[in-house]
Amino acid sequence: MNRLLVFVLTAMSAQAVEIVAHRGFSARAPENTLGAFNLAWENGTDACELDVYLTADGKTAVLHDKDTKRTSGVKLDVTKSKQAELIALDAGSWKGKEWTKEKIPTLEQALATLPPGKKRFFIEVKCGAEIVPELKRILEPMKDRADQLAIIAFNRAAAAESKKALPWVKVYRLASGKTKDKKPTDLTQLIADTKADQLDGLDLSMADFPWDEAMVKQIRDAGFGLYVWTVNKPADVRRFAKLGVDGITTDDPVMVRESLAKP
């Protein structure tokens, strides 16, 4: 195979794999902040992933943990706090003094960073199906941008109800390779559940699952899209791209793009 053909095939492969910035460009910026999302867009990511909870007053807050201690230094239980209390907190200083103005965003604020075109957001529901009416209220006005939105969730009910309420949005079931009691996840059952819920695919941890061509084929045979998280090493990036996943979630989208571009 000549070098030109190798370059062309490699470029095609890089374009085929969607790069998803995990909580924004979290390797360089404070996770789940507007600064992290904007930095990811500026550096050419294909998509950003964010985490969202329903607050005590029925609104949204974008952060990963159940409480705010790790990223703000102040401990508030997210689901027991009002939105105004949460978004007033400093969510950037822990990453560096240059990020001191970053706050916990609302879902609307995060989505407002989404550029026009083909870029998109993966919205991870961190709570249960109780957030679905608020998600619908926020996302319905974006129906003409359906291709730029996706919902992901570990909670089966949250994923299923999201799909029922927003059938025009792609919804993927998240799963780790091991259950909470440390047993291997039953992939066959997970596929059956996901199909029964009429979801669009799976978004799976790179750890603990028996990733190989047979596993990917099993998922593809179900007609599903397939994403993997969280991939932060070049060798792993190339391994999953070779397996043919649709997208790779990473803390460092620049590293992933550079890794995909290498023959």
PyMOL commands that set and color helices and strands:
alter all, ss='L'
color gray80, all
select helices_A, chain A and resi 3-16+34-42+69-72+78-80+83-87+93-95+97-99+107-111+129-148+156-165+187-196+213-221+234-243+253-261
alter helices_A, ss='H'
color red, helices_A
select strands_A, chain A and resi 18-22+47-54+60-62+120-125+149-153+170-175+201-205+225-229+247-250
alter strands_A, ss='S'
color yellow, strands_A
deselect
rebuild
show_as cartoon
